[in-house]
Amino acid sequence: MRRIISVTWPSLVLTVLFSASSTAGAQGLNDYDYYKRVSPGKEKLILPAYRGVPAKTRVLMKRAITQSYKALGKRPIANTYALYWHTKKSNLRKVAKKWCAVAGRKGPHLKRCLTEGGGWDKGFKTPNIASAVFETATRKGLMESTQGNWNDSNKNFHAKTAAHEYFHVYQTMMQHYFEKEDRIGIPKKQTKDDMHLGPVWMVEGGADYFAYNVMGKHKWRDYEEWMEEILGEAKDEISRGKRKGIKVILKNYATDAQIDKMKAKGFYAHFQYDGGAWAMAYLRYLTGTNKGVFTNYYKDIAELERTWRKKGKINYGWRKSFQKNFRMTVDQFYTRFNRFMKWPTSRQMKILSRPLS
Ligand SMILES: [Zn+2]
């Protein structure tokens, strides 16, 4: 069972895939499968070359992912495959074979994967997709992207997408990493909802905020200029919402069900990215460090989730991690952030720190 969050961003689709076992059955809440991790610093980044992908695109993507990996220090724990292909020019059979192997598809699932694709990308033929996940079946990172991301991409937007997607791999692996035990633990019983990692605005805003930081640090694009631009987008969305009777606040961008409902009304919902990224910037400002939003929040989820599963509660890890690392509940944060969004732009811009500082 896979869940997908997808959001249209001008002409492309950014998604984070959530792997969730559908064979949970009679498993206990606190049953885990444990695995070794790749030795720290020995993780491989594999970028196969497929026809139709310009060499300079591959080089830029590789640089963006490598810089993202380095920004996260010793924490990345998996070999990661970044598959970039062209839906018309690449050998899709070759792409499919690699994709389905990395995703760990077997038996009838493999057959379906090879012909129909991951189940949502129409046989690997969607020209504007970018998504990434830590595959629990193989414990490998899987990133994918097609030509819509780099064709007509200005201001290195596709490098930003690569950093964003890499952060999804990182988030989805860290939620299963037990730091002290130095091993990966996957709960046997999983729910179909996507709250294991936290609200959508945290997942997408976290990935965007990280990507803007990496891009700014390496001078791909000016960090403050970009943050100001998306702050404008966020404020526009609040105004658009007011006219349509939609309350544009983080709390309403927590689940994909909420976001899908807005889209069904014809509302262009993007606040989980722009508002989400500013929520990260504001959390950094409140705590005085990026450690919470870049590492500690994710690092503590696995342990806290297991602790609370022992008490019979599922999907509590992220809530408790939020509370621990940001020293307030998520509801308290909602109130503070709503107030923050009413500040004048010049005052909001002053809370930013240097990228990746
Ligand atoms: Zn995303």
Boltz pocket constraint, residues with backbone or C-beta under 6 A from the ligand:
constraints:
  - pocket:
      binder: B
      contacts: [[A, 14], [A, 15], [A, 16], [A, 164], [A, 168], [A, 203], [A, 204], [A, 207]]
      max_distance: 6.0
